[in-house]
């Protein structure tokens, strides 16, 4: 079962955004190509049932592309994927690092407190 298919030659890939090892096609340079690459991957589905079903379909779609048939993409789905990418690109990195910091801060404070108590106990002896 394929998890992703090259939109150019139809060969299975492990990651959607990777350069194809067979034909050399790299979808990262073009938004439409990247959206089509996500379209031809299990990554466009959240539910495991949908991912498994679509992985089986991807094998057939890859064979269709390898046979030289041009496949039709659902334009509404491509627009949805493009909108998701644009929304993702609008997230500032400061927000990402802030969330990571807030996530790990309680653990660091706990470890720091334990270390301080350890030093205090050793100093009092």
Rosetta blueprint (number, residue, H / E / L):
1 X L
2 X L
3 X L
4 X E
5 X E
6 X L
7 X L
8 X L
9 X L
10 X L
11 X L
12 X E
13 X E
14 X L
15 X L
16 X L
17 X L
18 X L
19 X L
20 X L
21 X L
22 X L
23 X L
24 X L
25 X L
26 X L
27 X H
28 X H
29 X H
30 X L
31 X H
32 X H
33 X H
34 X H
35 X H
36 X H
37 X H
38 X H
39 X H
40 X L
41 X E
42 X H
43 X H
44 X H
45 X L
46 X L
47 X L
48 X H
49 X H
50 X H
51 X H
52 X H
53 X H
54 X H
55 X H
56 X H
57 X H
58 X H
59 X H
60 X H
61 X H
62 X H
63 X H
64 X H
65 X H
66 X H
67 X L
68 X L
69 X L
70 X L
71 X L
72 X L
73 X L
74 X L
75 X H
76 X H
77 X H
78 X H
79 X H
80 X H
81 X H
82 X H
83 X H
84 X H
85 X H
86 X H
87 X H
88 X H
89 X H
90 X L
91 X L
92 X L
93 X H
94 X H
95 X H
96 X H
97 X H
98 X H
99 X H
100 X H
101 X H
102 X H
103 X H
104 X H
105 X H
106 X H
107 X H
108 X H
109 X H
110 X H
111 X H
112 X H
113 X H
114 X H
115 X H
116 X H
117 X H
118 X H
119 X H
120 X H
121 X H
122 X H
123 X H
124 X H
125 X L
